[in-house]
């Protein structure tokens, strides 16, 4: 039974629709060029596909800002975002985008090389319709450098120093358990002559269990509804780091109460796309 404290992360359907839209634009362009090169029937639809592909790419290439958390912008999208921003409800409202993409995709079905682009654009329109039902809309995202851009004196990119490595003796539970068992066995063998000593008859305590008990005692149940930290993956090293959504501070180290925050989200905490 799922705890009532577990918060399910909402799915932003517009993100999937946007990816499909970008693919549809490039497939339409490629299909149109292929139709012109091989003299397929319906050459006028090839010209049409090439023309609308630029419209699709210009509108779909800039990603929308997520209402909560961070969004990684596409390279150079800051040059196209003002165009989409200036289109108003035509591009911002996903109902409008759905209708427009459906209308544009129909002629692309009439030429074989552009068929795949038309199908992909139709799928994008359907997902946009679903996202519009969820109340999503396109939001302008200001340019964010992937390098060490600072806002308010805080670094927004991943820290440059290498992340810390955990000691090898606790890197995995199985290895830790094996080493503990070996050490205990050696100790008992050396002390077999004093087996009557009551100290040796005391029950052993798993240090990890004692640590978890102390964590629960020192950190009682918290309400993590407004917890400010999220985790993200560094594009270069592939390592996980942590972002404070309020101060834009980043760190390789786990923030306070992070393990409890993960348990609060049932092992699936929010992830940033920074």
Secondary structure, DSSP 8 states (H G I E B T S, - for coil): ---TT-------HHHHHHHHHHHHHHHHHHHHHHHHHHT-S-HHHHHHHHHHHHHHHHHHHS----SSS-----TTTHHHHHHHHHTTHHHHBHHHHHHHHHHHHHHHTTSGGGHHHHHHHHHHHHHHHHHHHTT-B--------SSS-EETTEE-S--SS------GGGSSHHHHHHHHHHHHHHHHHHTGGGTT-TTTTS----HHHHHHHHHHHHS-----TT--EEEEE-TTT--EEEEETTT--EESS--TTHHHHHHHTTT---B---
